[in-house]
Amino acid sequence: MTGPAGVRKVVTVVDEVLLELGRPVASPVRRVAAAAVIRNPWAGRGFVADLQPEVEALAPELAQLLTDRLLSELGGVDRVEAFGKAAVVGLDGESEHGGALIHTPYFGNVLRELTEGTSIIVFSDDQLPAGEPLTVPLWHKTAAATRSHYQTVQIRIPDAPRPDEIVVIAAAASGPRPNARIGDRRTDPVVRLADLPMETAR
């Protein structure tokens, strides 16, 4: 991919869980994070009040690129059960630059439509030097309160982001956590602090 998005490289991380506590999991879960390293379009320009023009130009293209990678690694849209997104801004930018590229409909709606999701997309973002890891959270693409699908995937790119770059990430999983068994919000009891057997005095 070349052109206005200024993509320097694309990195895909695949994490497939086959054993848990030495036992084969009933249904192996594949988690994927796809990251695009791009030149920060606002770096070196000081405070830019209106980020919208660059967002409209870059975010949909990045969402398409990264979602295509997710679907390829997972085997199609029907294999996507959970999703998430993230951004890492280099030290010459500001955290709002990453937020601008992932927290608007120009990215989120494209990712959601291509994965046939309906949930709000869970996220993480940070401003970091090159090589630092970022943990990307995931949850169910159509039922965000489904606790079994709360999980994470970590990504680290040794040479990114450079100070004038942003790493934009989309992530997905093919299923829930291995051996998920802590219930669900739909079946949880009502829990109130006053009813718990704990000392509340300080």
N, C-alpha and C positions, 0 to 999 in steps of 0.2 A: 504494500500500500504506500503510495506516495501522494504528494499534493499538499493541500492546505493544512492538513492535520499535522504535518511535520513529524511523522513518526520515525524515530531513530531505530527502534527495535521492538519486537514483540516477544514476550516471554510467557510460556505456558507451564504451569506447575500442576502435576497430577498426583493425587494422594488416594490410594486405593487400600482400604482396610480389609484384610483377609482373615486375620486372627485377632482375637481379643482374649487376654488371659490364657494364651496358648490354645484356645479352642477356635475352630473355624466358625466364622460368623454365618448365620443362616442365609443372609443375602448380602454379599459384599457391596460396600458402598464406595463409590468413586466421587471424590471431591476435586474440582478443577478451579484454578484461578488463572485468568488470562489478563496480561498486563501490557499496555502500550506505553512506551517511553517517548514522550513528545517534548518538543521545545516549548517552554512556557511563553505564550504569546504576549504576556504582560511584563515579563522580566525586563529590567533595565528602563522601564518607562515611569518609574515612580508610582504615586497613587493614581490609579485609573478609576474614575468614578463609574463609568458605564462599561460593564463587562459583557453586556448582551451580544454585541456583534460577533465577538469571537466564540461565545457559547453557541450561538445559532449555527456558525460555520463548522465548528469542530465536534461538538458533543454528539450529534446524531451519527456522524461518520465513525467516531470511536465506538459508540454503542453497537453499531452494526458489525464492525470489525471484531470486537471482543466477543460478542454473542455468537458469531459464526464459529469462533474458536471453541467456545464452550460446547456448542451443539455437536461439533465434529468430534471432540474428545469423549462426550457422553453418549454419542450414538443417536442423536436426534432429539427433537423437542419433547417427545413422550418420555424421555429418560431424565428430564429435569424435574426434580421435586422441590428443590430449595434453591434460593438465590441470595446474592448480596453484591455490594459494590464498595469501592474504596478509591482513595486518591492519596498520593504522597507528593508533597511539594518540596522542591529543592530550596536551599537556604537563601537564594536571591529573590524568592517569591514571597507570597503570604498565603496563609491557610485558606483564605477566601478564594484564591485562584483554583485550588482543588475542588472546593465546594461548588464553585460556579460550573465546573465541568461535569459533576455527577449529581447535583441536587436540584436539577431543573427537569422539566418534562422532555427537554431535548435529548437527554441521556436516559433518564428513568423510564419514560413512556416507551421508548424504542426497545430497551432491554426487556421490559415487561411484555410488550406485544410479541416480540420474537420468541419469548419463552412461554407464551400463553399463560402468563401470571396475572394475578389481580391484586396481590398484596402490596402494601408499601414495601419498598426494598430496604432492608436493613443495611447499615453502612459503618465504615470507619474511615477516618482520615487523619493525617498528621503532616507536620513539616519536619523533614529529617535529612541528614547527610546521606550520601550514597552508601549503599550496602546494608542499611539498617532494615530489619525485618518488620513487616506489618501483618497483624492478624486480622483477617477479614471474617466478619460474622455472616452466618447464613440462617434463614428460616424459611418455612414453607411458602411456596410461591402463590398459593391461593388461600391458605388458612394460617395466617401469621401466628395465631395462638396455639398451634399444634406443637407442643413442647418437644416431642420426639425429634423434630427436625432442627432444634437449636444446636448449632455446631459451628466450627470455625475451620478455616484453612489459612495457612501462613505462607507468605511469599516474601522472598528476598532477592534483590537483583544487585550483584556486587558493584556494578558501575553506574547505578542509577538510584535516585535522580541526581544528576549533576546540578550545581547551584541554579542553573537557568532552565531546569526541566521540571516536568510533572509526570508522575507515573499514574495512569488511570487504569483501574482494575474492575473487571466483572468476574463474579465467581458463581459456581453452581454445584449442586450435589445430586446424585442419582437416588438418594434415599435418606432415611433417618440415621441417627447415630447407631452404631452397632449395639445390639442388645438393649435398645431403649426400653425402659420399664419404670418410669417415675410418674406415670399417669398423665392426665391431660386436664386443661383448665375446665373442660366441660363436665368432668367428673370429680373435680376437687371439692372437698368439704369447705364450708365457710370457716375461715380461721381469723380470730380476733386476738389481739394482744392480751386482752383481759382474761381470755380463756386458757392461755398457755401456762404450763407449769414451770414458770421461770421467775426468778427474782427481778422485779422491775425497779426496786428502790436503788438509788445511787447515793 
